[in-house]
Structure formats: C-alpha cells, structure tokens
Amino acid sequence: MSFRTTDPQTSVAIIGPGRVGQALGRRLTIAGVRIGWVAARRLASARRAVRFIGSGQAITLDSADLANARVLLITTSDSALAEIAQALAKRRQNWRGAIVLHTSGAWPAGGRDSVFQPLRQRGASAASLHPLQTVPSARAGVLNLIGCYWAIEGDPLGVKLARAWVRSLRGSAFTLRSEHKPAYHAAAVVACAGVVTLMESSRRLLERCGVAPKRARQMLEGFVAETARNFAALGARRALTGPAVRSDWATIRKHLAALKGDAPDLVSLYEQLLHSMLRLSGGRPPRGAL
C-alpha cells in the first residue's frame, strides 16, 4: 500500500494536539494532507486545536473514529505514548495497512524497544519524525517547522510517509537507528535547552552588573547568534574563544572569584565548562590552578 501526502483516501488522525501537534497539523493541512480527526482528552481542547489547524473533526480519545484512521499521528507527551499505543491496539484486532507515527525525539518507534509494539504486533507500520527545532508555541511552530531538519526512524512504510511529509514541509530528513534515539535527543536538549539555561545564567550575571534584563537578552541574542554562525562555518575548535584558549589563568581566577561572590551556584557550572573548553582547545591548567 502506498501513500501520497495529498491522497484524499488517506485520513490522518492527530492524537494529543499540543504545540507540536497543532503546528505540524497546520503545516500538513496547508500542504494538502487530509486531517480527518483531531483527538484530545477533552473535547474543548480538540475543538481549539481544530480551529488552529484549520481542518479535521474534533473528537475525544475514546472515540471509535480513531479505529478508522489510516494514519495516526501521535503528538502527546512522551510519557503518554505507551498508554495511548496500548489503548489504540485494543480497538482493532487487525491494524494491517495502518501507519502510526509519533514526534518524540527520545522514544523509538521501530526496533525491539518500540513504544508502538502493541500496534506493530497487530500489523501496523510505525515510525517517528522529530523536528530538530524549537517550538515554544503552536503559532511559532507553524513558521519554525518549515525548512528544518527532521530525525526519522522506524518501519519502512512509516519512514516512507514521514519522508514524504518532510519533503512537503521543504525540510531535510536524516535517518537514525532506533537505538540511537535517546542519545540523539540528549544532543538536542544540550544544544537547545542547555543554551537557553547558559544564556539565562549569563543574563543573571549581567543584571548583577547593572544591565536591565530586557537589554541583556537583546545583547545576548546577537552575541550567541554570531557564535553559532562561527561554529557552523569554522568548527568548534576555531570558533572557541576566551581565556581558556589563551591560557589566561589570571583572568580565569578573577572569573571564579567574582562568581564565588556574586553567583556561587554558578561556580561548579563554570568549572565544568572550563574543563570542556580545555579538552576542546588542547590546553592544560597549570598545577593547582583549579
């Protein structure tokens, strides 16, 4: 059985329409994918999502309509995936010909540890497509999901559909082995949430120096964006700057002294980052420096 993104017979059900589900649903609707149903625990939530997505019938998770969908796109929280999969598997004895997809970065859809094993055992093809992109809100996601990178893994039929959807979003797909999903997602968290956490730590220090919070965020936006461009263009070692690269231990000691006085909770973080910088640059601290 083959699927085309605009096939009118391919009825897609979106289950758990949060930020990613609504944004992806909206983009798929614009691309011509037929959204048949949008399911949430509460009907009011499903109706709000349908208004945002622009198509589909609002239903609850216990609706019998879910058993009629040829494609199930599950965009719930990671912790709900196994429960949803088990509940859906009980709706039909035979799921042959159906495709079930999720958007989790950490949980595999294929392989021995598939969170969709109950559905696969009844004939469904499973896959995952995870955007390597931040989606702080559904509205922001409608823009952010265009042209981004997507991690794809799973069974052949599900992967084929996921790739077709990514093409319709003008994105770039890369394939992961199912067992690599947790490490991949950890990498994404370090790069995204980790950077936000570091920027907030920097903003706090700037505030201690008299810089207003809004101004500090604006200053850091350009600073970090330029650093990211340097990393992409030059690689990590050449993009790395600062006193650790110059072996400027007098400055590093001043940093640590300032942190101990103004933000003692950041001392350990600074020291851990310093060790990583030294490994990256090939430098070594003098005896007793840390």
Secondary structure, DSSP 8 states (H G I E B T S, - for coil): ----TT-TT--EEEES-SHHHHHHHHHHHHTT--EEEEEESSHHHHHHHHHHHS--EEEETT-GGGGG-SEEEE-S-GGGHHHHHHHHHTT-S--TT-EEEE--SSS-SSSTT-TTHHHHTTT-EEEEEEESS--SSHHHHHHHTTT-EEEEEE-HHHHHHHHHHHHHTT-EEEE--GGGHHHHHHHHHHHTHHHHHHHHHHHHHHHHTT--HHHHHHHHHHHHHHHHHHHHHH-HHHH--SHHHHT-HHHHHHHHHHHHHH-GGGHHHHHHHHHHHHHHHT----TT--
